[in-house]
Amino acid sequence: MQIPPYRTYAEIDLSAARENYRAVCAAAPKARVCCVVKANAYGHGAVRLAREYSALGCRNFAVATLTEALELREAGIAGDVLILGYTPPDFAQPLLENSLAQTVFDLETAREYSVAAQKARKTLTLHAKIETGMGRLGFLSAEPLAEAMSLPGLRVEGAFSHFAVSDEAGGEEYTCRQFETFTETVCRAEDAAGLRLAVKHICNSGGIFNYPEYHLDMVRAGICLYGCAPEPIAGRDPARLTPVMSLKTRIASVKRVKAGQTVSYGRTYTAQAPSNIAVLPAGYADGLPRIASGKFSVAVGDKLYPQVGRICMDMCMVNLGEDAVPAGTEAVIFGKHPAQTAKDLAECAGTISYEVLCAVSGRVPRSYTGEATQRTNWNLEAVFGREELME
């Protein structure tokens, strides 16, 4: 069964995803690349994108939750899968059974993992998170980390931290301080434990392109894989990335309004002249931020038209001016030129591209293009709640 794209859908360009992955590899030629596919690969489809990266040679993946990790394993994704978020020690069994690597960020939790692993007579792989300035999870000093590294039943394979402003110009000093804190803490812990960690990683997307000197053993590629480039710092060339997702829809109706007529809830928009108003079947239930109402434009053909009036749950309106555009014509809410990008829409909403991409809701089908056969597949998970694609 296939879904006709009569309403709103997200087109995922797999060829763009592959090119972005290659750009990351070129930017970090001496480090392993860990593809971050948490939050359903930032809304793009975790299983499908992980398969693409696997085919290109990727053997490291990162997710946020145990559920996300199990989804990859159930889909046959091999390689190392690191859970970046918290998993209660009570759930150590599925971690062990599925050969998953778990983040540990304090000694108390490490001790509980140790007890669970010994009870199962297995070894649990961990990566230790170090707090260096994000103010989130992480060991605060070397001493508890060293003790955690020596606990029975555990293999603390790696250590990592996370940059706060590596994607922002002016963040160089703070980023350098974070890196120094990380390396000093890990070195002291290794010396105290008499052990050496196999993999160290701190670079996110901003770090990959702006701080090659900090790549270490592995880099974690997240938003850059999906075509959103970090802001370059002084002396660095901008990352050349291609948007992977395009949010598309089709005009449902076009009606003529008179000068002075208002559009949508709250009557916040008043037509200044007779105009053709197109109704698009896309609203905030599909992922359009309501706060961006009246602030962005939609591409129809090679022309941009302003969105007008408040965004509704299932619809929004666009002013075509005097242009005669028939119902059924494709409209692109964000994507590639000439459409605005996800970053453009995010700026209109006062947020970031991450949120715009992740907000594209589950009822919006994902259409995959750019395969070797150039065949478009529909992901029916949004409609039927299944994990696999129906072809």
WOHU-V584092 format. One record per pair of residues at least 4 apart in sequence whose C-alpha atoms are under 8 Angstrom apart, sorted by the first residue. I is the first residue (numbers start at 1). GAP is how many residues later the second one is. If there is no record, write none. Layout:
# WOHU-V584092
I GAP
I GAP
This chain:
# WOHU-V584092
1 389
1 390
2 375
2 376
2 388
2 389
3 375
5 4
5 244
6 243
6 244
6 322
7 242
7 243
7 274
7 275
8 239
8 240
8 241
8 242
8 273
8 274
8 278
8 356
8 357
9 238
9 239
9 240
9 355
9 356
9 357
9 358
10 235
10 236
10 237
10 238
10 354
10 355
10 356
10 357
11 233
11 234
11 235
11 236
11 237
11 355
11 356
11 357
11 358
12 32
12 232
12 233
12 234
12 354
12 355
12 356
12 357
13 4
13 231
13 232
13 355
13 356
13 357
14 4
14 35
14 38
14 230
14 354
14 355
14 356
14 357
15 4
15 354
15 355
15 356
16 4
16 211
16 226
16 227
16 228
16 354
17 4
17 32
17 208
17 209
17 210
17 225
17 227
18 4
18 34
18 35
18 38
19 4
19 222
19 223
20 4
20 204
20 205
20 206
20 207
20 221
20 222
21 4
21 32
21 204
22 4
23 4
23 217
23 218
24 4
24 9
24 184
24 197
24 200
24 201
25 4
25 8
27 181
27 182
27 185
28 4
28 5
28 180
28 184
28 187
28 191
30 187
31 184
31 185
31 186
31 187
31 188
32 28
32 185
32 186
32 187
33 25
33 27
33 185
33 186
33 187
33 188
34 24
34 25
34 26
34 27
34 28
34 184
34 185
34 186
34 187
35 15
35 18
35 23
35 25
35 26
35 27
35 185
35 186
35 187
35 190
36 5
36 25
36 26
36 27
36 184
36 185
36 186
37 4
37 5
37 9
37 12
37 13
37 24
37 25
37 26
37 185
38 4
38 8
38 24
38 25
38 26
38 27
38 30
39 4
39 7
39 24
39 25
39 29
39 319
40 4
40 5
40 6
40 7
40 28
41 4
41 5
41 8
42 4
42 181
42 184
42 312
42 315
42 316
43 314
43 315
43 316
43 317
44 5
44 201
44 313
44 322
45 4
45 321
46 4
46 26
47 4
47 24
47 25
47 28
47 30
48 4
49 4
50 4
50 11
50 22
50 27
51 4
51 26
52 4
53 4
53 5
54 4
54 5
54 23
59 19
59 20
59 21
60 19
60 20
60 21
60 22
61 18
61 19
61 20
61 21
62 19
62 20
62 21
62 22
62 158
63 5
63 6
63 18
63 19
63 20
63 21
63 22
64 4
64 5
64 19
64 20
64 21
64 22
65 4
65 18
65 19
65 20
65 21
65 22
66 4
66 17
66 21
66 29
67 4
68 4
69 4
69 12
69 13
69 14
69 31
70 4
70 28
71 4
72 4
72 5
73 4
73 5
73 25
75 313
80 19
80 20
80 21
81 19
81 20
82 18
82 19
82 20
82 21
82 45
83 17
83 18
83 19
83 20
84 18
84 19
85 17
85 18
86 17
86 18
87 4
87 5
87 15
88 4
89 20
89 23
89 24
89 27
90 26
91 4
92 4
92 21
92 24
92 25
92 32
93 4
93 23
93 24
93 27
94 4
95 4
95 5
95 6
95 7
95 29
96 4
96 21
96 26
96 27
96 28
99 26
100 25
101 23
101 24
101 25
101 26
102 22
102 23
102 24
102 25
103 23
103 24
103 25
103 26
104 5
104 6
104 22
104 23
104 24
104 25
104 34
105 4
105 5
105 23
105 24
105 25
105 32
105 33
105 34
106 4
106 32
106 33
106 38
106 39
107 4
107 32
107 37
107 38
107 40
107 41
108 4
109 4
110 4
110 38
110 41
111 4
111 37
111 40
112 4
113 4
113 11
113 41
114 4
114 10
114 37
114 38
114 39
114 40
115 4
115 38
116 4
117 4
117 5
117 6
117 7
117 36
117 37
118 4
118 5
118 34
118 35
121 32
122 31
123 30
123 31
123 32
124 29
124 30
124 31
125 29
125 30
125 31
125 32
126 28
126 29
126 30
126 31
126 32
127 29
127 30
127 31
127 32
127 33
128 10
128 11
128 17
128 28
128 30
128 31
128 32
129 8
129 9
129 10
129 30
129 31
129 32
130 7
130 8
130 9
130 10
130 11
130 29
130 30
130 31
130 52
130 55
131 4
131 5
131 6
131 7
131 8
131 9
131 30
131 51
132 6
132 8
132 29
132 30
132 46
132 47
132 49
132 50
133 30
133 31
133 45
134 28
134 29
134 30
138 23
139 5
139 6
141 4
141 44
142 4
142 43
142 44
142 46
142 47
143 4
143 46
143 49
144 4
145 4
145 44
146 4
146 43
146 44
146 46
146 47
147 4
147 46
148 8
149 5
149 6
149 7
149 44
149 46
150 4
150 43
156 41
157 40
157 41
157 42
158 39
158 40
158 41
158 42
158 43
159 27
159 38
159 40
159 41
159 42
160 22
160 40
160 41
160 42
161 21
161 40
161 41
162 40
162 41
162 42
163 12
163 15
163 39
163 40
163 41
163 44
164 11
165 6
165 7
165 9
165 10
165 41
166 5
166 6
166 9
166 38
166 40
166 41
166 44
166 45
167 4
167 38
167 39
167 40
167 43
167 63
167 64
167 65
167 66
168 38
168 62
168 63
168 64
168 65
169 62
169 63
169 64
169 65
170 63
171 4
172 4
172 61
173 4
174 4
175 4
176 4
177 4
178 4
179 4
179 23
179 35
180 4
181 4
182 4
183 4
184 4
185 4
186 4
187 4
188 4
189 4
190 4
190 5
190 6
190 7
191 4
199 18
199 19
200 16
200 17
200 18
201 14
201 15
201 16
201 17
201 18
201 19
202 5
202 12
202 13
202 14
202 16
202 17
202 18
203 4
203 5
203 8
203 11
203 12
203 15
203 16
203 17
204 4
204 15
204 16
204 17
204 18
205 4
205 15
205 16
205 17
205 18
205 19
205 24
205 25
206 4
206 5
206 24
206 25
206 26
207 4
207 5
207 7
207 8
208 4
208 7
208 11
208 12
208 13
209 21
209 23
209 27
209 29
209 30
210 22
210 23
210 26
211 4
215 4
221 4
222 4
223 4
223 5
223 6
223 131
224 4
224 5
224 6
224 17
225 16
226 16
226 17
226 18
226 19
227 14
227 15
227 16
227 17
228 13
228 14
228 15
228 115
228 125
229 9
229 10
229 11
229 12
230 8
230 9
231 7
232 4
232 5
232 6
232 7
242 94
243 92
243 93
243 98
244 91
245 90
245 112
246 86
246 87
246 88
246 89
246 90
247 85
247 86
247 87
247 88
248 82
248 83
248 84
248 85
248 86
249 31
249 32
249 33
249 81
249 82
249 83
249 84
250 30
250 31
250 77
250 78
250 79
250 80
250 81
251 27
251 28
251 29
251 30
251 75
251 76
251 77
251 78
251 79
251 80
252 26
252 27
252 28
252 29
252 75
252 76
253 25
253 26
253 27
253 73
253 74
253 75
254 22
254 23
254 24
254 25
254 71
254 72
254 73
255 21
255 22
255 23
256 18
256 19
256 20
256 21
257 4
257 14
257 17
257 18
257 19
257 20
258 13
258 15
258 16
258 17
259 11
259 12
259 13
259 14
259 15
259 16
260 10
260 11
260 12
260 13
261 9
261 10
262 5
262 6
262 7
262 8
262 9
263 4
263 5
263 6
263 7
263 8
263 45
263 46
263 47
263 54
264 4
264 5
264 45
264 46
264 47
264 48
264 53
265 44
265 45
265 47
266 44
267 42
268 41
268 42
269 39
269 40
269 41
271 4
274 47
274 48
275 44
275 45
275 46
275 47
276 43
276 44
276 45
276 46
276 47
276 48
277 40
277 41
277 42
277 43
277 44
278 39
278 40
278 41
278 42
279 36
279 37
279 38
279 39
280 35
280 36
280 37
280 38
281 33
281 34
281 35
282 4
282 6
282 31
282 32
282 33
282 34
283 4
283 5
283 7
283 28
283 29
283 30
283 31
283 32
283 33
284 4
284 5
284 6
284 27
284 28
284 29
284 30
284 31
285 28
285 29
285 76
286 27
286 28
286 73
286 74
286 75
286 76
286 77
286 78
287 69
287 72
287 73
287 74
288 4
288 23
288 68
288 71
288 72
289 4
289 22
289 60
289 67
290 20
290 21
290 22
290 59
291 58
292 4
292 53
292 56
292 57
293 14
293 15
293 16
293 17
293 18
294 12
294 13
294 14
294 15
294 16
295 11
295 12
295 13
295 53
295 54
296 10
296 11
296 49
296 52
297 7
297 8
297 9
297 10
297 21
297 36
297 42
297 43
298 6
298 7
298 8
298 9
298 20
298 33
298 34
298 35
298 36
298 41
298 42
299 4
299 5
299 6
299 32
299 33
299 34
299 35
299 39
299 40
299 41
300 4
300 5
300 29
300 30
300 31
300 32
301 29
301 30
302 36
303 35
304 34
304 35
305 13
305 14
305 15
306 12
306 13
306 14
307 9
307 10
307 11
307 12
308 8
308 9
308 10
308 11
309 7
309 8
310 6
311 4
311 5
311 6
312 4
320 4
320 5
325 4
332 7
333 6
333 7
334 5
334 6
334 7
334 8
334 11
335 4
335 5
335 6
335 7
336 4
336 5
337 4
340 4
340 5
341 4
342 4
342 11
342 14
342 15
343 4
343 9
343 10
343 13
344 4
344 9
345 4
345 8
345 11
346 4
346 5
346 6
346 7
346 9
346 10
347 4
347 5
351 4
351 5
352 4
353 4
354 4
355 4
356 4
360 4
362 19
362 20
362 21
363 19
363 20
364 18
365 13
365 14
365 15
365 16
365 17
365 18
366 12
366 13
366 14
367 9
367 10
367 11
367 12
368 8
368 9
368 10
368 11
369 5
369 6
369 7
369 8
370 4
370 5
370 6
371 4
371 5
377 12
377 14
378 11
378 12
378 13
379 9
379 10
379 11
380 4
380 5
380 6
380 8
380 9
380 10
381 4
381 5
381 6
381 7
381 8
382 4
